[in-house]
Amino acid sequence: MDGTLHLLSMNEYSSTREQPIFTTRAHVFQIDPSTKKNWVPASKQAVTVSYFYDSTRNSYRIISVDGSKVIINSTITPNMTFTKTSQKFGQWADSRANTVFGLGFSSEQQLAKFAEKFQEVKEAAKLARDKSQEKTEASSNHSQESGRETPSSTQPSSINGTDDEKACHAGPVEAHLKSENDRLKSAVAQGTTNAKKWETELQTLRDSNARLIDSLEESATNVEQWKKQLAACKEESDHLRIKIAELEAQCEEAEIQKENNAKLSLRLEALKADIQEKDLELENLRKQAEIIPQLMEECESMTQKLQAAELKNQEMGNRMETLQADIGESELKQSMLKSELKKFMDVLDGKIDELHEFRQGLSKLGVDN
């Protein structure tokens, strides 16, 4: 965190000599330092993410600012690698900042462009490092050669040759030493200037660090206040949830009441229809009531006729009883006559048999005679 704050101050100081070479927008994330697995959002919304090139230092950085807060300040080195973990998300590790940055883009094209630019900047950083090493090696070799050549100019003439040869060789050596001396003087002056500049930058960094510490303390105070506000919001949210649940229950009861009202409305319509039918029936009954006196008269006449018919029925019943008694006597007489007739028939049959036997006897007598 402190390294990031120092880089922030350096960025503020050196922003005049850095130029953006590529800019895009993305959601910024950082890896959770405690778990090293989960992503923590560093910005609430999509923010500007830019590549900057420092021509003085020949270096490249990725910088992103959310309001007044720098959330990405990553110097690109040849050892870094940008990895696409999904269609719209990529990440890279920054060992100097001791964290892993993640970017979420709105499209695959933006992610592809950012990854392509990362590779280009990485190659450029590698070339810059190689050139710097070559310059350092060349400067070191040149210094060693100069050190070896300088003592040779102080040897006596007996070794180097005649005085004429010494005069011929002394001119180029003195010129080379003078140029080397001038170069060293300019290097010392440049070093002094750089030292003063670095002292100024260091003082600026210290002041910025102090301001950032104050800001962090103020942020910690604000965090405590935000925690209290969050707790109050949670309580209010729970209260609102309970209220919403009560309102939902009331809404359900209202829906049930609405359904009951609909059913009652249908029932009321049915009752109205029944009442209309009953009114029609009542009207018919009223019309029929008008002919009730006539019907009563007809009913009385029918009653009289019915009474007369009942009298006739009684008379007919008496006659039927008399006839049934006569029939009984007749049946009794018939049964007696039948029994007498049967007896008579039995006697007649006996007489006929006797007559038959008599005839047979007569016929036998005739035959005998």
KEKOLMAR-571715 format. One line per field, with one value per residue (C-alpha): residue number from 0; z, x, y. Coordinates in steps of 0.5 Angstrom, whole numbers. Layout:
<atoms>
k	NUM/...
c3	Z/...
c1	X/...
c2	Y/...
</atoms>
This chain:
<atoms>
k	0/1/2/3/4/5/6/7/8/9/10/11/12/13/14/15/16/17/18/19/20/21/22/23/24/25/26/27/28/29/30/31/32/33/34/35/36/37/38/39/40/41/42/43/44/45/46/47/48/49/50/51/52/53/54/55/56/57/58/59/60/61/62/63/64/65/66/67/68/69/70/71/72/73/74/75/76/77/78/79/80/81/82/83/84/85/86/87/88/89/90/91/92/93/94/95/96/97/98/99/100/101/102/103/104/105/106/107/108/109/110/111/112/113/114/115/116/117/118/119/120/121/122/123/124/125/126/127/128/129/130/131/132/133/134/135/136/137/138/139/140/141/142/143/144/145/146/147/148/149/150/151/152/153/154/155/156/157/158/159/160/161/162/163/164/165/166/167/168/169/170/171/172/173/174/175/176/177/178/179/180/181/182/183/184/185/186/187/188/189/190/191/192/193/194/195/196/197/198/199/200/201/202/203/204/205/206/207/208/209/210/211/212/213/214/215/216/217/218/219/220/221/222/223/224/225/226/227/228/229/230/231/232/233/234/235/236/237/238/239/240/241/242/243/244/245/246/247/248/249/250/251/252/253/254/255/256/257/258/259/260/261/262/263/264/265/266/267/268/269/270/271/272/273/274/275/276/277/278/279/280/281/282/283/284/285/286/287/288/289/290/291/292/293/294/295/296/297/298/299/300/301/302/303/304/305/306/307/308/309/310/311/312/313/314/315/316/317/318/319/320/321/322/323/324/325/326/327/328/329/330/331/332/333/334/335/336/337/338/339/340/341/342/343/344/345/346/347/348/349/350/351/352/353/354/355/356/357/358/359/360/361/362/363/364/365/366/367/368
c3	0/2/-5/-9/-5/-7/-14/-13/-11/-17/-22/-19/-20/-27/-30/-34/-38/-39/-45/-45/-51/-50/-46/-45/-40/-35/-28/-24/-19/-14/-11/-4/0/6/1/-5/-9/-9/-13/-9/-13/-13/-17/-17/-24/-31/-30/-35/-36/-39/-42/-40/-43/-39/-45/-39/-36/-42/-38/-39/-34/-33/-29/-27/-23/-20/-18/-13/-12/-16/-16/-21/-22/-25/-28/-34/-34/-39/-34/-33/-37/-38/-38/-41/-36/-39/-45/-42/-36/-36/-30/-29/-23/-20/-16/-14/-12/-9/-12/-18/-22/-26/-31/-33/-40/-43/-50/-52/-57/-52/-48/-54/-56/-48/-49/-55/-53/-46/-51/-55/-49/-46/-52/-52/-44/-46/-52/-47/-42/-47/-50/-42/-41/-47/-46/-39/-41/-47/-42/-37/-43/-45/-38/-37/-44/-42/-35/-39/-44/-39/-36/-43/-44/-38/-40/-41/-48/-48/-48/-53/-58/-60/-58/-65/-64/-57/-60/-65/-60/-54/-58/-60/-52/-49/-54/-52/-44/-45/-48/-43/-37/-40/-41/-34/-31/-35/-32/-25/-26/-29/-23/-18/-22/-22/-14/-13/-17/-13/-7/-9/-11/-4/-1/-5/-4/4/4/0/4/10/7/5/12/14/9/11/18/16/11/18/21/15/15/22/21/15/19/24/18/15/21/22/14/16/22/17/12/17/19/12/10/16/14/6/9/13/7/2/7/7/0/0/4/0/-6/-2/0/-8/-10/-4/-7/-14/-12/-8/-14/-18/-12/-12/-20/-19/-14/-18/-23/-18/-16/-23/-24/-18/-20/-26/-22/-17/-23/-26/-19/-19/-26/-24/-17/-21/-24/-17/-15/-22/-20/-13/-16/-21/-15/-11/-17/-17/-10/-10/-16/-12/-6/-11/-14/-7/-5/-12/-10/-3/-7/-12/-6/-2/-9/-10/-3/-4/-11/-7/-2/-8/-11/-5/-4/-12/-11/-5/-9/-15/-10/-7/-14/-16/-11/-12/-19/-18/-14/-19/-24/-20/-19/-26/-28/-23/-26/-33/-31/-28/-35/-39/-35/-36/-43/-43/-39/-44/-50/-46/-45/-53/-55/-50/-53
c1	0/6/9/3/2/9/8/2/6/11/6/3/10/12/5/8/13/9/4/-2/-1/-7/-14/-20/-25/-26/-29/-22/-21/-16/-14/-16/-10/-12/-15/-11/-17/-23/-24/-25/-28/-23/-28/-36/-37/-33/-27/-21/-15/-9/-2/3/10/16/20/26/26/24/19/11/6/-2/-5/-13/-16/-23/-24/-18/-16/-11/-13/-8/-1/3/10/10/16/18/17/9/4/-3/-8/-15/-19/-26/-29/-29/-24/-17/-11/-4/1/5/10/12/5/5/-2/-6/-10/-16/-20/-27/-29/-36/-34/-29/-26/-24/-21/-17/-14/-12/-8/-5/-3/0/4/7/9/12/16/18/20/24/28/29/32/36/39/40/44/48/49/52/56/59/60/64/68/70/72/76/80/81/84/89/91/92/98/101/102/106/112/118/121/126/120/116/121/124/122/118/114/112/110/106/103/101/97/91/92/91/85/82/83/80/74/74/75/69/65/66/65/58/56/58/54/48/49/49/43/39/41/38/32/31/32/26/22/24/22/15/14/15/10/5/6/4/-2/-4/-3/-7/-12/-12/-13/-19/-21/-21/-25/-30/-30/-32/-38/-40/-40/-45/-49/-49/-51/-57/-58/-58/-63/-67/-67/-69/-75/-77/-77/-81/-86/-86/-87/-93/-95/-95/-99/-104/-104/-105/-111/-113/-113/-117/-122/-122/-124/-129/-132/-132/-135/-141/-142/-143/-148/-151/-152/-155/-160/-162/-164/-167/-171/-173/-176/-180/-183/-185/-188/-191/-194/-197/-200/-203/-206/-208/-211/-216/-219/-219/-227/-229/-225/-228/-235/-233/-230/-236/-240/-235/-236/-243/-243/-238/-242/-248/-243/-241/-249/-250/-243/-246/-253/-249/-245/-251/-254/-247/-247/-254/-252/-246/-251/-255/-249/-247/-254/-254/-247/-250/-256/-251/-247/-253/-255/-249/-248/-255/-254/-248/-252/-257/-251/-248/-255/-256/-250/-252/-258/-255/-250/-256/-259/-253/-252/-260/-259/-253/-257/-263/-258/-255/-262/-264/-257/-259/-266
c2	0/5/3/5/11/13/12/16/22/20/20/27/30/27/27/33/28/22/22/17/12/8/9/5/4/-2/-4/-5/-10/-12/-19/-20/-20/-24/-30/-29/-32/-27/-21/-14/-8/-2/2/3/4/3/8/10/6/9/7/12/13/16/19/21/14/10/6/5/5/3/8/9/14/14/21/23/16/13/5/3/5/-1/0/-5/-10/-15/-21/-19/-23/-21/-27/-27/-31/-30/-27/-20/-21/-20/-20/-19/-19/-13/-16/-9/-7/-14/-15/-18/-13/-15/-11/-13/-10/-9/-13/-18/-13/-8/-14/-16/-9/-8/-15/-13/-6/-10/-15/-9/-5/-11/-12/-4/-5/-11/-7/-1/-6/-9/-2/0/-6/-5/2/0/-5/0/5/0/-2/5/7/1/2/9/7/3/8/14/11/10/17/18/13/16/17/12/7/10/12/19/26/27/20/23/29/26/21/27/31/26/23/30/31/25/26/33/30/25/30/34/28/26/34/34/27/30/36/32/27/34/36/29/29/36/33/27/31/35/29/26/32/32/24/25/31/27/21/25/28/21/19/24/22/15/17/21/15/11/15/16/8/8/13/9/2/6/8/1/-2/4/2/-5/-4/0/-5/-10/-6/-4/-12/-13/-8/-10/-17/-14/-10/-17/-20/-15/-15/-22/-21/-16/-21/-26/-20/-18/-25/-26/-19/-22/-28/-24/-20/-26/-29/-22/-22/-29/-27/-21/-26/-31/-25/-23/-30/-30/-23/-26/-32/-27/-24/-30/-32/-25/-26/-33/-30/-26/-33/-36/-34/-37/-43/-43/-43/-49/-52/-52/-55/-60/-61/-62/-67/-71/-71/-73/-78/-81/-82/-86/-90/-91/-93/-98/-100/-102/-106/-109/-112/-114/-117/-120/-124/-126/-129/-132/-135/-137/-140/-144/-147/-148/-152/-156/-157/-160/-165/-167/-167/-171/-176/-177/-178/-183/-187/-186/-189/-195/-196/-196/-201/-205/-204/-206/-212/-214/-213/-218/-223/-222/-223/-229/-232/-231/-234/-240/-241
</atoms>
